[in-house]
Amino acid sequence: MNIKYIYRALVSVLFVAVFSLMTACNTGIESTKTITLSKNERKSLSPSPEEKVLEDIVAPPLSEWTPGIPFVISDDRAAVVFE
């Protein structure tokens, strides 16, 4: 009977030791350094001159549309649909 108790005690200690070590695993969040952008990456994020020009061009909202305003169809296949 003493062997049974010793075996159970060893299994219990081993169980506690294994699970205490597993909880100490590092997920990577704690050790990740601050991520910074290089100068080239910051330049690529800034708007290009074309984007700056296009910021001022805004289409009128749908509520301001009126019948009779002409529009251009640039695709020949789409022109067949509207004729």
Secondary structure, DSSP 4 states (H G I P E B T S, - for coil): -HHHHHHHHHHHHHHHHHHHHHTT---STTTPPPP---HHHHHHHSPPHHHHHHTT--PPPGGG--TT-------HHHHHHH-
